[in-house]
Amino acid sequence: MKIGYARVSTPDQNLDVQLEALQGYGCELIFSEKYTGTVFERTELDKCLNKLRKGDTLVFYKLDRLGRSLREILKLLDRLKSEEIDFISIRDNISTTGPYAELMTNILGAFAQFERDIIVERTSTGRHLAKEKGVKFGRKEGKVNVGNEPKIDVCAKLYVAGSTLNQIRVTLGIKSLETIYRYLQKKGIEPNRKKMK
């Protein structure tokens, strides 16, 4: 089954071009929404992904319709691969179906590994710079770790030292960026939500 997904970034933009392309590609079901790339929850994309089954094909107009960063897009494509779901990007002329499927899968896997290596390197650099600026990691001697206060302190210190929100998330093992926002706000810091990469 071919399932399509379309998205535009602002409410005044038109979905017609994408929908026409998806219909022309033979999509039996199409999910669409009008959200910006910075919105964390995209309901229709989630519904689309939950509908896909092994052997299905996700069809979309361009790769940038799937996410706001290369890392996010690669993570999603990696998920599709693990669930044995193919995908087709119409405008980018990228597909995991046909004779070049294996080559495309290997290229995407290489990009995903490259992105992970970059994140590790940035995180390591961020910790090193933070230590040079006097940020202390780990539990303070003679103090009991009560709740999340030590993590909140380190989170604030890393942010002030110049670490990005994603670097802080990886370094401290925090799952949600919203948690980092709350931690920083508790320390009187209003985080820049654009400062993610």
Secondary structure in CASP SS format (residue, H / E / C, confidence):
PFRMAT SS
TARGET T0000
AUTHOR 0000-0000-0000
METHOD secondary structure of the structure
MODEL  1
M C 1.00
K E 1.00
I E 1.00
G E 1.00
Y E 1.00
A E 1.00
R E 1.00
V E 1.00
S C 1.00
T C 1.00
P C 1.00
D C 1.00
Q C 1.00
N C 1.00
L C 1.00
D H 1.00
V H 1.00
Q H 1.00
L H 1.00
E H 1.00
A H 1.00
L H 1.00
Q H 1.00
G H 1.00
Y C 1.00
G C 1.00
C C 1.00
E C 1.00
L E 1.00
I E 1.00
F E 1.00
S E 1.00
E E 1.00
K E 1.00
Y C 1.00
T C 1.00
G C 1.00
T C 1.00
V C 1.00
F C 1.00
E C 1.00
R C 1.00
T H 1.00
E H 1.00
L H 1.00
D H 1.00
K H 1.00
C H 1.00
L H 1.00
N H 1.00
K H 1.00
L C 1.00
R C 1.00
K C 1.00
G C 1.00
D C 1.00
T E 1.00
L E 1.00
V E 1.00
F E 1.00
Y C 1.00
K C 1.00
L H 1.00
D H 1.00
R H 1.00
L C 1.00
G C 1.00
R C 1.00
S C 1.00
L H 1.00
R H 1.00
E H 1.00
I H 1.00
L H 1.00
K H 1.00
L H 1.00
L H 1.00
D H 1.00
R H 1.00
L H 1.00
K H 1.00
S H 1.00
E C 1.00
E C 1.00
I C 1.00
D E 1.00
F E 1.00
I E 1.00
S E 1.00
I C 1.00
R C 1.00
D C 1.00
N C 1.00
I E 1.00
S E 1.00
T C 1.00
T C 1.00
G C 1.00
P C 1.00
Y C 1.00
A H 1.00
E H 1.00
L H 1.00
M H 1.00
T H 1.00
N H 1.00
I H 1.00
L H 1.00
G H 1.00
A H 1.00
F H 1.00
A H 1.00
Q H 1.00
F H 1.00
E H 1.00
R H 1.00
D H 1.00
I H 1.00
I H 1.00
V H 1.00
E H 1.00
R H 1.00
T H 1.00
S H 1.00
T H 1.00
G H 1.00
R H 1.00
H H 1.00
L H 1.00
A H 1.00
K H 1.00
E H 1.00
K C 1.00
G C 1.00
V C 1.00
K C 1.00
F C 1.00
G C 1.00
R C 1.00
K C 1.00
E C 1.00
G C 1.00
K C 1.00
V C 1.00
N C 1.00
V C 1.00
G C 1.00
N C 1.00
E H 1.00
P H 1.00
K H 1.00
I H 1.00
D H 1.00
V H 1.00
C H 1.00
A H 1.00
K H 1.00
L H 1.00
Y H 1.00
V H 1.00
A C 1.00
G C 1.00
S C 1.00
T C 1.00
L H 1.00
N H 1.00
Q H 1.00
I H 1.00
R H 1.00
V H 1.00
T H 1.00
L H 1.00
G C 1.00
I C 1.00
K C 1.00
S C 1.00
L H 1.00
E H 1.00
T H 1.00
I H 1.00
Y H 1.00
R H 1.00
Y H 1.00
L H 1.00
Q H 1.00
K H 1.00
K C 1.00
G C 1.00
I C 1.00
E C 1.00
P C 1.00
N C 1.00
R C 1.00
K C 1.00
K C 1.00
M C 1.00
K C 1.00
END
